[in-house]
């Protein structure tokens, strides 16, 4: 039984590795950054300082949305790999991995900053420049929070009217 389970896990792992173009340093780094981002986001929410919920606390919906986004990032790596194969190149997948690594790194720094970890001013300035180049701003986060608040209010109103 144990051998069958190990075989199934091995086949699934091999299929996944083939789908994303192999298990190389770019993919390992991306998956590592994704895991660290998820963990730091979880800790930030546990501390009540998350930007992804109205209360700033743990929210299962926000967690699932984060996991779904990470799954879609991996799908983009699959798409980039297929484009590389189509064009006979080898750099599109790597560029995709690097781009998403930078995005995950920004999120990790944001999460740890919310936890209260201090960063040197020069590093904060560099991160601010990266965020602007990536098109990420605090206004985006604020808009996202406002959307969440509106949806939660709609659900509360809907649930309140059903009780009557």
C-alpha atoms as a printed R data frame, in Angstrom:
    type eleno elety resid chain resno       x      y       z
1   ATOM     1    CA   UNK     A     1   0.000  0.000   0.000
2   ATOM     2    CA   UNK     A     2   2.794  2.424   0.935
3   ATOM     3    CA   UNK     A     3   4.553  1.771  -2.393
4   ATOM     4    CA   UNK     A     4   1.343  2.488  -4.319
5   ATOM     5    CA   UNK     A     5   0.881  5.806  -2.547
6   ATOM     6    CA   UNK     A     6   4.515  6.765  -3.190
7   ATOM     7    CA   UNK     A     7   4.132  5.786  -6.854
8   ATOM     8    CA   UNK     A     8   0.997  7.904  -7.243
9   ATOM     9    CA   UNK     A     9   2.667 10.907  -5.597
10  ATOM    10    CA   UNK     A    10   5.733 10.431  -7.821
11  ATOM    11    CA   UNK     A    11   3.633 10.295 -10.994
12  ATOM    12    CA   UNK     A    12   1.709 13.427 -10.005
13  ATOM    13    CA   UNK     A    13   4.963 15.233  -9.147
14  ATOM    14    CA   UNK     A    14   6.573 14.216 -12.440
15  ATOM    15    CA   UNK     A    15   3.493 15.346 -14.376
16  ATOM    16    CA   UNK     A    16   3.523 18.724 -12.589
17  ATOM    17    CA   UNK     A    17   7.273 19.190 -13.174
18  ATOM    18    CA   UNK     A    18   6.886 18.373 -16.870
19  ATOM    19    CA   UNK     A    19   3.910 20.714 -17.158
20  ATOM    20    CA   UNK     A    20   5.830 23.707 -15.778
21  ATOM    21    CA   UNK     A    21   8.990 22.975 -17.728
22  ATOM    22    CA   UNK     A    22  11.080 21.190 -15.148
23  ATOM    23    CA   UNK     A    23  12.127 21.610 -11.570
24  ATOM    24    CA   UNK     A    24  14.833 24.280 -11.872
25  ATOM    25    CA   UNK     A    25  16.024 27.148  -9.707
26  ATOM    26    CA   UNK     A    26  13.502 29.634 -11.151
27  ATOM    27    CA   UNK     A    27  10.536 27.443 -10.271
28  ATOM    28    CA   UNK     A    28  11.944 26.429  -6.873
29  ATOM    29    CA   UNK     A    29  12.491 30.106  -6.027
30  ATOM    30    CA   UNK     A    30   8.987 31.051  -7.161
31  ATOM    31    CA   UNK     A    31   7.335 28.288  -5.125
32  ATOM    32    CA   UNK     A    32   9.494 29.130  -2.104
33  ATOM    33    CA   UNK     A    33   8.541 32.815  -2.331
34  ATOM    34    CA   UNK     A    34   4.876 31.838  -2.723
35  ATOM    35    CA   UNK     A    35   5.028 29.712   0.433
36  ATOM    36    CA   UNK     A    36   6.831 32.422   2.410
37  ATOM    37    CA   UNK     A    37   4.308 35.020   1.208
38  ATOM    38    CA   UNK     A    38   1.386 32.832   2.271
39  ATOM    39    CA   UNK     A    39   2.924 32.194   5.689
40  ATOM    40    CA   UNK     A    40   3.781 35.862   6.295
41  ATOM    41    CA   UNK     A    41   0.272 36.834   5.153
42  ATOM    42    CA   UNK     A    42  -1.197 34.314   7.594
43  ATOM    43    CA   UNK     A    43   0.944 35.637  10.459
44  ATOM    44    CA   UNK     A    44   0.076 39.244   9.584
45  ATOM    45    CA   UNK     A    45  -3.632 38.386   9.650
46  ATOM    46    CA   UNK     A    46  -3.215 36.473  12.915
47  ATOM    47    CA   UNK     A    47  -1.743 39.679  14.349
48  ATOM    48    CA   UNK     A    48  -4.819 41.581  13.106
49  ATOM    49    CA   UNK     A    49  -2.888 43.735  10.626
50  ATOM    50    CA   UNK     A    50  -3.858 42.292   7.241
51  ATOM    51    CA   UNK     A    51  -4.799 44.566   4.354
52  ATOM    52    CA   UNK     A    52  -6.952 41.806   2.857
53  ATOM    53    CA   UNK     A    53  -9.829 41.857   5.314
54  ATOM    54    CA   UNK     A    54 -11.969 44.611   6.754
55  ATOM    55    CA   UNK     A    55 -11.049 43.717  10.331
56  ATOM    56    CA   UNK     A    56  -7.396 43.029   9.520
57  ATOM    57    CA   UNK     A    57  -7.773 39.587  11.058
58  ATOM    58    CA   UNK     A    58  -7.792 36.065   9.687
59  ATOM    59    CA   UNK     A    59 -10.399 35.560   6.997
60  ATOM    60    CA   UNK     A    60 -10.850 32.191   5.317
61  ATOM    61    CA   UNK     A    61 -12.174 33.809   2.141
62  ATOM    62    CA   UNK     A    62  -9.066 36.003   1.856
63  ATOM    63    CA   UNK     A    63  -6.887 32.917   2.407
64  ATOM    64    CA   UNK     A    64  -8.635 30.963  -0.331
65  ATOM    65    CA   UNK     A    65  -8.411 33.920  -2.707
66  ATOM    66    CA   UNK     A    66  -4.666 34.096  -2.012
67  ATOM    67    CA   UNK     A    67  -4.241 30.392  -2.736
68  ATOM    68    CA   UNK     A    68  -6.319 30.691  -5.909
69  ATOM    69    CA   UNK     A    69  -4.084 33.547  -7.103
70  ATOM    70    CA   UNK     A    70  -0.983 31.459  -6.456
71  ATOM    71    CA   UNK     A    71  -2.506 28.585  -8.433
72  ATOM    72    CA   UNK     A    72  -3.181 30.997 -11.310
73  ATOM    73    CA   UNK     A    73   0.434 32.186 -11.147
74  ATOM    74    CA   UNK     A    74   1.527 28.581 -11.664
75  ATOM    75    CA   UNK     A    75  -0.894 28.343 -14.590
76  ATOM    76    CA   UNK     A    76   0.797 31.409 -16.097
77  ATOM    77    CA   UNK     A    77   4.137 29.600 -15.790
78  ATOM    78    CA   UNK     A    78   2.569 26.680 -17.703
79  ATOM    79    CA   UNK     A    79   1.359 29.086 -20.398
80  ATOM    80    CA   UNK     A    80   4.806 30.722 -20.602
81  ATOM    81    CA   UNK     A    81   6.395 27.287 -20.956
82  ATOM    82    CA   UNK     A    82   4.064 26.416 -23.816
83  ATOM    83    CA   UNK     A    83   4.875 29.748 -25.521
84  ATOM    84    CA   UNK     A    84   8.583 28.941 -25.166
85  ATOM    85    CA   UNK     A    85   7.990 25.578 -26.829
86  ATOM    86    CA   UNK     A    86   5.899 27.181 -29.562
87  ATOM    87    CA   UNK     A    87   8.544 29.805 -30.353
88  ATOM    88    CA   UNK     A    88  11.543 27.562 -29.782
89  ATOM    89    CA   UNK     A    89  12.900 29.812 -27.026
90  ATOM    90    CA   UNK     A    90  13.877 29.266 -23.403
91  ATOM    91    CA   UNK     A    91  13.552 32.678 -21.785
92  ATOM    92    CA   UNK     A    92   9.809 33.457 -21.589
93  ATOM    93    CA   UNK     A    93   9.154 30.968 -18.779
94  ATOM    94    CA   UNK     A    94  12.177 32.211 -16.854
95  ATOM    95    CA   UNK     A    95  11.106 35.835 -17.274
96  ATOM    96    CA   UNK     A    96   7.623 34.908 -16.084
97  ATOM    97    CA   UNK     A    97   9.048 33.173 -13.002
98  ATOM    98    CA   UNK     A    98  11.323 36.127 -12.250
99  ATOM    99    CA   UNK     A    99   8.468 38.626 -12.639
100 ATOM   100    CA   UNK     A   100   6.243 36.705 -10.277
101 ATOM   101    CA   UNK     A   101   9.170 36.237  -7.850
102 ATOM   102    CA   UNK     A   102   9.558 40.023  -7.656
103 ATOM   103    CA   UNK     A   103   5.816 40.387  -7.046
104 ATOM   104    CA   UNK     A   104   5.921 37.770  -4.260
105 ATOM   105    CA   UNK     A   105   8.975 39.467  -2.747
106 ATOM   106    CA   UNK     A   106   7.123 42.791  -2.617
107 ATOM   107    CA   UNK     A   107   4.232 41.081  -0.886
108 ATOM   108    CA   UNK     A   108   6.566 39.399   1.630
109 ATOM   109    CA   UNK     A   109   8.161 42.751   2.482
110 ATOM   110    CA   UNK     A   110   4.730 44.361   2.768
111 ATOM   111    CA   UNK     A   111   3.533 41.604   5.121
112 ATOM   112    CA   UNK     A   112   6.628 41.761   7.289
113 ATOM   113    CA   UNK     A   113   6.416 45.569   7.403
114 ATOM   114    CA   UNK     A   114   2.849 45.271   8.680
115 ATOM   115    CA   UNK     A   115   4.174 42.922  11.370
116 ATOM   116    CA   UNK     A   116   6.475 45.717  12.522
117 ATOM   117    CA   UNK     A   117   9.781 44.570  11.066
118 ATOM   118    CA   UNK     A   118  11.850 47.667  10.289
119 ATOM   119    CA   UNK     A   119  13.742 48.011   7.026
120 ATOM   120    CA   UNK     A   120  16.589 50.409   6.215
121 ATOM   121    CA   UNK     A   121  15.391 53.587   4.439
122 ATOM   122    CA   UNK     A   122  17.434 52.791   1.307
123 ATOM   123    CA   UNK     A   123  15.736 49.407   0.991
124 ATOM   124    CA   UNK     A   124  12.289 50.964   1.486
125 ATOM   125    CA   UNK     A   125  13.018 53.497  -1.250
126 ATOM   126    CA   UNK     A   126  14.128 50.721  -3.625
127 ATOM   127    CA   UNK     A   127  10.971 48.758  -2.845
128 ATOM   128    CA   UNK     A   128   8.834 51.834  -3.435
129 ATOM   129    CA   UNK     A   129  10.415 52.232  -6.873
130 ATOM   130    CA   UNK     A   130   9.788 48.544  -7.629
131 ATOM   131    CA   UNK     A   131   6.164 48.833  -6.549
132 ATOM   132    CA   UNK     A   132   5.625 51.817  -8.814
133 ATOM   133    CA   UNK     A   133   7.231 50.009 -11.746
134 ATOM   134    CA   UNK     A   134   5.082 46.940 -11.020
135 ATOM   135    CA   UNK     A   135   1.993 49.144 -10.834
136 ATOM   136    CA   UNK     A   136   1.285 48.272  -7.186
137 ATOM   137    CA   UNK     A   137   0.239 51.083  -4.890
138 ATOM   138    CA   UNK     A   138  -1.396 51.477  -1.493
139 ATOM   139    CA   UNK     A   139  -4.401 52.950  -3.311
140 ATOM   140    CA   UNK     A   140  -4.855 49.552  -5.013
141 ATOM   141    CA   UNK     A   141  -4.940 47.887  -1.611
142 ATOM   142    CA   UNK     A   142  -7.408 50.494  -0.328
143 ATOM   143    CA   UNK     A   143  -9.683 49.965  -3.344
144 ATOM   144    CA   UNK     A   144  -9.526 46.223  -2.746
145 ATOM   145    CA   UNK     A   145 -10.527 46.707   0.916
146 ATOM   146    CA   UNK     A   146 -13.450 48.918  -0.110
147 ATOM   147    CA   UNK     A   147 -14.651 46.225  -2.537
148 ATOM   148    CA   UNK     A   148 -14.468 43.618   0.251
149 ATOM   149    CA   UNK     A   149 -16.416 45.891   2.610
150 ATOM   150    CA   UNK     A   150 -19.135 46.447  -0.009
151 ATOM   151    CA   UNK     A   151 -19.490 42.714  -0.663
152 ATOM   152    CA   UNK     A   152 -19.656 41.919   3.059
153 ATOM   153    CA   UNK     A   153 -22.309 44.613   3.567
154 ATOM   154    CA   UNK     A   154 -24.333 43.205   0.655
155 ATOM   155    CA   UNK     A   155 -24.124 39.706   2.145
156 ATOM   156    CA   UNK     A   156 -25.153 40.999   5.576
157 ATOM   157    CA   UNK     A   157 -28.082 42.894   4.066
158 ATOM   158    CA   UNK     A   158 -29.092 39.826   2.077
159 ATOM   159    CA   UNK     A   159 -28.862 37.566   5.140
160 ATOM   160    CA   UNK     A   160 -30.757 40.132   7.240
161 ATOM   161    CA   UNK     A   161 -33.624 40.306   4.751
162 ATOM   162    CA   UNK     A   162 -33.830 36.491   4.608
163 ATOM   163    CA   UNK     A   163 -34.310 36.343   8.382
164 ATOM   164    CA   UNK     A   164 -37.448 38.486   8.170
